[in-house]
Amino acid sequence: MAFAGSADDSAEDYSAAATVVRFDPPLPLLRAPVPSPASGDGPVVLAFRNAASWRAAWEVAEASLVSQCEAGARTGCSISASRECKPPWWKGLFVAAPTDYEERERCEEREMAACLEAAKEACIKFAKGKCIGPFRDARIASKGLLENTDFDVWGAAADKTTSTSSSAVNNQQWFSTDPGVTNYRGSDVLDSLSSKESNSSG
């Protein structure tokens, strides 16, 4: 009789609802393989679907780095503000001298605001410096080569109407005139945008 109940419990414990572990669906690929025209790079190379997805991925990477940098800066600024605004050591020698906590709070707020403002500029510069190299050397598929694929994880972000992204989309046709060229570098887009801005300012 004791084993009958155990059998029922065992059947319930091994049910699909109790034993199946649900995982988050896999993220779509950021880049896809395209044929490599250069023998030294192997038969295929990974490339972004188009210039818009390349630019959108760059923007997301920069934003993520800035966010992480600012989160770390907040901790550092909090410690720095507390250190700057703490009462002098000699005040502890005088028992009758009370601590003005309101003034210390105002001091910490001022120090915190100044520190975060400086950190924000530094974080933006840091993120740009970290992203410029990899995305400048990244490959982008030639126009039409990967347009029908659904691997692009940045599809929604690529629809953002930023001037740089729009220019990159329009400029993509400049790099696909040779049928044998399957991809180009992000530096080609940057150079073309820089040249276009120079011509406009001139």
Sequence and secondary structure as in RCSB ss.txt:
>XXXX:A:sequence
MAFAGSADDSAEDYSAAATVVRFDPPLPLLRAPVPSPASGDGPVVLAFRNAASWRAAWEVAEASLVSQCEAGART
GCSISASRECKPPWWKGLFVAAPTDYEERERCEEREMAACLEAAKEACIKFAKGKCIGPFRDARIASKGLLENTD
FDVWGAAADKTTSTSSSAVNNQQWFSTDPGVTNYRGSDVLDSLSSKESNSSG
>XXXX:A:secstr
 HHHHHHHHHHHHTSHHHH          S EEEE SSGGG SEEEEBSSHHHHHHHHHHHHHHHHHHHHHHHHH
HHHHHHHHHHS  GGGGG TT    HHHHHHHHHHHHHHHHHHHHHHHHHHHHHHHHHHHHH EEE TTSSTT  
  TTTTGGG   HHHHHHHHHGGGG  STT  EEEHHHHHHHHHHHHHHHH 
